[in-house]
């Protein structure tokens, strides 16, 4: 196992560059590779079963996304974390997410609404479980949480806005993973917030929906800040 990586279950080999990029990005966001961990090609080729050239390309892409750093003469490392960085990430993400949501509300159609309702339902199936069961299925919650937030902004036509929003979402997720879910009921309160955001969005109340979204994001960021202490 690479130095700085946590124990994880064996996963199937991946088929190409895009699969590798997605897996490597997810492993960094989930803190499988912790901040500052050295990303050694020998370890990564064994883990992902792909060649150095493909790995170098994926790592270079993640450098551009701010999840990896390249040090001259030392190779690739996972990007560090800090309170200042988290505060900046939060502010940028808030700006992009609120603008994307307002744009989606302005032009969303029936299919967009149906996608939001479906993603909220899938997320709620986990958020309504007992605390112990929710923790057991935390990986599923993470994926469904991403799907829900992507559904909210799916009608936005600004491709650069969505791209920047996605970059900041991944950065904030990395911090959220570090904050640990230790308080029973935390997911339940998130579920209430998710429903309120959905209802305001479907009512086409952009002002209320973006206000609720900002509260939701700031609470996530505050929990992550506590996790850094």
N, C-alpha and C positions, 0 to 999 in steps of 0.2 A: 504494500500500500504506500502511496506517496507520502513523504513526510508532510505533516500538517493536515492530512486528510483523515476524516473520521471513518470508522468501520461502517461499511455499507454492504448490502446484500449483492451477490453476483448478479449482473445484468447482461442481457444478450448483446452480442457484437452489433455494432452499428454499420450501416451500409454505405455511407458516403459523407461528403463534406458538410452538407446541410444538417444531416442527422448528428454529426459530430459537434457542429457549432451549437445546436440546440441542447444537446446533452451536456456539453462543457459549460455553457452559459447557465443551465439549470443547476449544475453541481456547484458553481460558484455562488449563485444566488442563494441556494439552500445551505451554504457554508459547509458543504462536504469538503471543499478546500477552503481553509480559513484565511482571513486577511494576512498578508505578508508571506503566505506559503509559497515556496519555490515550486514551479511547475516544470519538472524534469521530463525531458522527452523519453528517457528510458522507462520511467514509471507510466507516463501517459500512453505510450504505444502498447504496453501490456494491458492497461485498463480498458482502452477503447479499441484496440486491435486494428489500428490504422497507422499509416506511415508518417514519418517525420514531416514530409512536405505538406500533407493535409493538416497535420496538427499545427504546423507553423502558420498556415493560412488562417485557421480558426482562431488561434491565439492573437494574431495580428488584428483580426476583426474585433476581438474582445478588447484589445487595447484602444481601438477607436471608440468603443462603447463605454470606456472608463472602468471596466471590471478587471482588467489586467494591466500591469505596467511592464515595460521592457527596460531593463537596466543595462547600460553599456558594459559589455564584458561579463555580465552576470546572468543574463537570460531573462526569462519571464517569471513574474511573481503575481499573485493575487493582489489587487489594489488594496491599500490600507483603508481603515474606517476611522472616522473622527466625528466629534460633535459638530464642528464647523461644517464639515462636508454634509452631514445629515441635514442640518438646517438649510443649507443651500439647495440640496436635492429636494427637500420638502417644498420650498418656495417655488422652484421651477415646476415641479410636478403639479402643484396646486394651480398654477397659472395655465399650464397646458391642458390639464384634465377638465377644469371648469370651462375653458374656451371650447374644447371639443364636445363637452356635454351640451352646452348652449347651442352649438351648431347642429348637433344631432336632433335636439328638440325642435329646432326651426324647420328641419326638412325630413324628419323621420316618417316612415310610412307604416302600414299595418304589419308588414313582415318584420320591420325593426322592433315594433312593440311586442310582437309575438316572441321574438328572440330574447328580449329582456325578460319577459314573463317566464319563459322556459328556463333560462339560466338562473333566475332567482329561485325557481322551484327546485332545480337540481342542487343549488347551494343550500337551500333551506332543509332539504332532506338530511343533511349532515348537521346543520346548526340546531335542529330540533332534537338531536339525539342526547342521551345522557353524557355527562362530562367525560366519563371514562371511554365511552364509545367514540365520542368526538375526537379525543386525543389519539385513539387507535387509528382513526381515519383522517388524520391531519393532512397527509399527503393528498388525499382526494379533495379535502377542503381547499387546499392551496390552488389546485388546478381549477376548481369550480369558482373560486373567488376571482381568479384572473379572467375566466370566461364571462362572469357577471359584469365586471368593470369594462371589459372590451365590448360587450353587448350594448352598454349604455352609450358609448361613443361611436358605435358602428356606422351611424348615418352621417357622420362628419365627412366632408369631402376633402378636407385639407390633408393631403398625404404627408407633407412635411410636419404638420402639427401632430398627426398621429404617430409619426416616426419618433419625434422628440418626446412625445408623451410616453411611448413605449420604453424608451431609454431610461427615463426617470422612474417609471413604474418598476423596472427591474432593480434599479439602485435602491429604491425605498423598500422593496421586498427583501433585499439582502439585509438591510438593517432590521426589518421586522422579524426575520428569522432569528436574529441574534437576541431579540428581546425576550424570547421564551414565553410560552403561554402557561403561566403558573397560577393564575387566579381563576377559580371555577366561576363560570358565568360570563367570562369575557367574550366568548364566541356568541353567547346568547344576546348580549348587548349589541354586538356587531350585527346580528340578525335583525334586530329591531331597526337599526340604522339603515341596513340594506333595504328593508321593506319601505321605509319612509322615503328614501331616495327614489326608489322605483315608482312609488305612487305619485310623487311630485313630478317625476319625469313623464309618466304616462298622462298626467293631467296637463302637460305642456306648460307647467309653471317653472320657467327657466330660473327665475330669481330664487324661488324656494329650493329647487333641486340643487342649484350650485351652492347655496348656503349650507344645506345639509351635507353635501359632498365635502365641502371645506371642513366642517366640523369632524366628519368621519376621518379624513386624512390627517388632520392635526392631532387627533387622539392617537392614531397609529404612530405618528412621529414622536409624540410625547412618550409613549410606551417604549419606543425604540431608544429614545434618549436615556430613559431610566435603565434600560438594558446595557447601555455603555458604561454606566457608573459602577 
